Amino acid sequence: MPKAKSAFVCASCGAQLPRWQGQCPQCREWNTLVETVVDRATPSRRAGGAAKIQKLSAFEAREEPRIPSSIAEFDRALGSGLVPGAVVLIGGDPGIGKSTLLLQTLCGLAAKYPVLYVSGEESGKQVALRAQRLQLPMDDLQLLTETHLERILEILSDAAPVVAVIDSIQTLYSENLQSAPGSVAQVRECAAQLTRFAKQSGTTLILVGHVTKDGTLAGPRVLEHIVDTVLYFEGDTHSSFRLIRAFKNRFGAVNELGVFAMTDRGLKGVSNPSALFLSRHDAVVPGSCVLITMEGTRPLLVEIQALVDNAQSPNPRRLSVGLEPTRLAMLLAVMHRHTGIVCADQDVFINAVGGVRIIEPAADLAILLAVSSSLRDRPLPQGLAVFGEVGLAGEIRPAPHGQERLKEAAKLGFKTAIVPRANLPRQNIADIEVHGVDRVEQALEAARGIVQG
């Protein structure tokens, strides 16, 4: 038999090279080239008919009616529901609840729509035991235990489900390739054929993807480019709370957040997620500041905790959990330059309560106030919430959706807010007093004035 030809495929960008290199010349990533078998194209992998050029106006542009998933928090992360013909990729650590959430979703949809659950990792008995443990209705749910891609596509064409789940994409294999299931070539080929089927048939496909030790989806990054929506399950497996965040969504806003609580009946949506991220202290404590952040279209109140302590080594530590670590050093330098508060000989630790990850710069003001409070050992006033971006010149820059943030804080009982002056509401918001500031030193003075008042 002739020896099978092989190539080295980059797991980050999908580029193919004839020989191994330490660095991919396309994306400049190191140690991402994986050897895989190169197979000749077969007739089954070719496109059906020749495409023709058409004017854009010839296409009918209309919004497709979305399919409610029967779980409100899942719909929020998806962008208000499932879109016909869309391909959704959901990833997360093992045991975090991906299969549980999708089984709950399909069992809720099975009473109204034809759905199909394709399990490549578990047997039918295992799936049935999970559904029985969660007390889910099983009479209308169709189940298929198969890993052969061509058979799955044939059954999908005959059954014509409205929604189908593939659990997981790494277990499938195509007979057109000689490489093992889970390899770069198999994952890319299976995802491409399933996406092609979804676009032609209108079936909504939800693919489950494994993650690596770094927390990224296993397989080539082209997998994220093929699909329409990428969702990540976040949270600690030792905690009962789970977060679903959208990193890519062609049919909705990115960075939308769905919050769940793991119970004995499966995952339940949390209607008031701000309560998860706020610690309940008997009295005000130094180093604690409440931030009003935005996750997509949802305002959340998150407690930012800071601990400033004498350094035990010549190089003081700067540790940030749940916040941007690179911005912490910058904010400490801004605070030193414009307010005279020195942390050069102090260890500084920052934490966002509840395991939430905040990436927006509007958290800068809360970090500075929490650090200042911990360093001086003086608590901030109770019932205070803040937001605002801090510039290198010491200015406080406005943040988007300021009105929605303040309304959420007032709804949760906060009485005072320190915000950028440009975010002052045009009309007074009931039950909350808003202070507008332009500079970092003004924010510190405002916080001290509220305490004295």
ChimeraX attribute file (.defattr): number of C-alpha atoms within 10 A of each C-alpha:
attribute: neighborCount
match mode: 1-to-1
recipient: residues
	/A:1	3
	/A:2	4
	/A:3	5
	/A:4	9
	/A:5	11
	/A:6	15
	/A:7	17
	/A:8	22
	/A:9	25
	/A:10	28
	/A:11	23
	/A:12	21
	/A:13	19
	/A:14	23
	/A:15	17
	/A:16	20
	/A:17	17
	/A:18	11
	/A:19	11
	/A:20	17
	/A:21	14
	/A:22	11
	/A:23	14
	/A:24	23
	/A:25	12
	/A:26	12
	/A:27	13
	/A:28	12
	/A:29	15
	/A:30	13
	/A:31	14
	/A:32	20
	/A:33	24
	/A:34	18
	/A:35	18
	/A:36	20
	/A:37	19
	/A:38	17
	/A:39	14
	/A:40	9
	/A:41	10
	/A:42	9
	/A:43	9
	/A:44	9
	/A:45	10
	/A:46	8
	/A:47	9
	/A:48	8
	/A:49	6
	/A:50	5
	/A:51	7
	/A:52	5
	/A:53	5
	/A:54	8
	/A:55	6
	/A:56	8
	/A:57	7
	/A:58	7
	/A:59	8
	/A:60	7
	/A:61	8
	/A:62	6
	/A:63	8
	/A:64	10
	/A:65	10
	/A:66	13
	/A:67	17
	/A:68	17
	/A:69	21
	/A:70	15
	/A:71	17
	/A:72	18
	/A:73	23
	/A:74	25
	/A:75	17
	/A:76	22
	/A:77	28
	/A:78	30
	/A:79	23
	/A:80	18
	/A:81	21
	/A:82	23
	/A:83	23
	/A:84	19
	/A:85	21
	/A:86	21
	/A:87	27
	/A:88	25
	/A:89	27
	/A:90	25
	/A:91	24
	/A:92	22
	/A:93	21
	/A:94	11
	/A:95	9
	/A:96	22
	/A:97	18
	/A:98	20
	/A:99	20
	/A:100	18
	/A:101	17
	/A:102	22
	/A:103	23
	/A:104	22
	/A:105	18
	/A:106	26
	/A:107	23
	/A:108	20
	/A:109	21
	/A:110	20
	/A:111	14
	/A:112	10
	/A:113	15
	/A:114	17
	/A:115	25
	/A:116	25
	/A:117	22
	/A:118	22
	/A:119	23
	/A:120	19
	/A:121	18
	/A:122	13
	/A:123	13
	/A:124	14
	/A:125	9
	/A:126	12
	/A:127	19
	/A:128	15
	/A:129	11
	/A:130	15
	/A:131	19
	/A:132	13
	/A:133	12
	/A:134	17
	/A:135	13
	/A:136	17
	/A:137	15
	/A:138	17
	/A:139	9
	/A:140	17
	/A:141	18
	/A:142	17
	/A:143	18
	/A:144	15
	/A:145	17
	/A:146	18
	/A:147	22
	/A:148	16
	/A:149	22
	/A:150	18
	/A:151	12
	/A:152	18
	/A:153	14
	/A:154	11
	/A:155	14
	/A:156	21
	/A:157	13
	/A:158	9
	/A:159	13
	/A:160	16
	/A:161	21
	/A:162	21
	/A:163	27
	/A:164	24
	/A:165	25
	/A:166	28
	/A:167	26
	/A:168	23
	/A:169	29
	/A:170	26
	/A:171	23
	/A:172	26
	/A:173	23
	/A:174	20
	/A:175	10
	/A:176	17
	/A:177	18
	/A:178	15
	/A:179	17
	/A:180	17
	/A:181	19
	/A:182	19
	/A:183	21
	/A:184	26
	/A:185	26
	/A:186	27
	/A:187	24
	/A:188	20
	/A:189	19
	/A:190	23
	/A:191	23
	/A:192	16
	/A:193	15
	/A:194	22
	/A:195	22
	/A:196	15
	/A:197	19
	/A:198	20
	/A:199	15
	/A:200	10
	/A:201	16
	/A:202	16
	/A:203	23
	/A:204	24
	/A:205	27
	/A:206	24
	/A:207	23
	/A:208	22
	/A:209	27
	/A:210	20
	/A:211	17
	/A:212	12
	/A:213	8
	/A:214	7
	/A:215	13
	/A:216	15
	/A:217	22
	/A:218	22
	/A:219	25
	/A:220	21
	/A:221	17
	/A:222	19
	/A:223	24
	/A:224	17
	/A:225	12
	/A:226	16
	/A:227	22
	/A:228	17
	/A:229	24
	/A:230	26
	/A:231	25
	/A:232	24
	/A:233	19
	/A:234	21
	/A:235	21
	/A:236	14
	/A:237	14
	/A:238	7
	/A:239	12
	/A:240	13
	/A:241	23
	/A:242	24
	/A:243	23
	/A:244	25
	/A:245	24
	/A:246	24
	/A:247	16
	/A:248	22
	/A:249	19
	/A:250	13
	/A:251	16
	/A:252	17
	/A:253	18
	/A:254	21
	/A:255	20
	/A:256	23
	/A:257	25
	/A:258	24
	/A:259	26
	/A:260	22
	/A:261	16
	/A:262	18
	/A:263	11
	/A:264	10
	/A:265	14
	/A:266	19
	/A:267	21
	/A:268	19
	/A:269	18
	/A:270	17
	/A:271	12
	/A:272	10
	/A:273	21
	/A:274	19
	/A:275	16
	/A:276	19
	/A:277	19
	/A:278	19
	/A:279	15
	/A:280	10
	/A:281	7
	/A:282	6
	/A:283	7
	/A:284	15
	/A:285	17
	/A:286	20
	/A:287	25
	/A:288	28
	/A:289	29
	/A:290	30
	/A:291	28
	/A:292	25
	/A:293	25
	/A:294	23
	/A:295	18
	/A:296	17
	/A:297	15
	/A:298	17
	/A:299	20
	/A:300	21
	/A:301	22
	/A:302	27
	/A:303	25
	/A:304	27
	/A:305	25
	/A:306	27
	/A:307	21
	/A:308	22
	/A:309	16
	/A:310	13
	/A:311	15
	/A:312	11
	/A:313	10
	/A:314	8
	/A:315	11
	/A:316	16
	/A:317	16
	/A:318	16
	/A:319	18
	/A:320	17
	/A:321	17
	/A:322	16
	/A:323	22
	/A:324	18
	/A:325	13
	/A:326	11
	/A:327	14
	/A:328	20
	/A:329	14
	/A:330	15
	/A:331	20
	/A:332	20
	/A:333	18
	/A:334	21
	/A:335	23
	/A:336	14
	/A:337	14
	/A:338	15
	/A:339	15
	/A:340	11
	/A:341	16
	/A:342	14
	/A:343	20
	/A:344	15
	/A:345	16
	/A:346	20
	/A:347	18
	/A:348	24
	/A:349	17
	/A:350	24
	/A:351	20
	/A:352	22
	/A:353	18
	/A:354	21
	/A:355	19
	/A:356	18
	/A:357	17
	/A:358	17
	/A:359	14
	/A:360	15
	/A:361	18
	/A:362	25
	/A:363	24
	/A:364	24
	/A:365	26
	/A:366	27
	/A:367	29
	/A:368	22
	/A:369	26
	/A:370	25
	/A:371	29
	/A:372	26
	/A:373	25
	/A:374	21
	/A:375	21
	/A:376	12
	/A:377	14
	/A:378	17
	/A:379	21
	/A:380	24
	/A:381	21
	/A:382	17
	/A:383	17
	/A:384	21
	/A:385	26
	/A:386	28
	/A:387	28
	/A:388	29
	/A:389	19
	/A:390	26
	/A:391	16
	/A:392	13
	/A:393	11
	/A:394	19
	/A:395	19
	/A:396	27
	/A:397	22
	/A:398	19
	/A:399	20
	/A:400	12
	/A:401	14
	/A:402	21
	/A:403	14
	/A:404	15
	/A:405	23
	/A:406	27
	/A:407	16
	/A:408	17
	/A:409	26
	/A:410	20
	/A:411	12
	/A:412	13
	/A:413	12
	/A:414	19
	/A:415	18
	/A:416	22
	/A:417	23
	/A:418	25
	/A:419	28
	/A:420	26
	/A:421	17
	/A:422	14
	/A:423	23
	/A:424	18
	/A:425	13
	/A:426	7
	/A:427	7
	/A:428	10
	/A:429	13
	/A:430	10
	/A:431	14
	/A:432	19
	/A:433	15
	/A:434	22
	/A:435	18
	/A:436	18
	/A:437	23
	/A:438	18
	/A:439	19
	/A:440	22
	/A:441	17
	/A:442	17
	/A:443	22
	/A:444	18
	/A:445	12
	/A:446	17
	/A:447	22
	/A:448	16
	/A:449	11
	/A:450	14
	/A:451	13
	/A:452	8
	/A:453	7
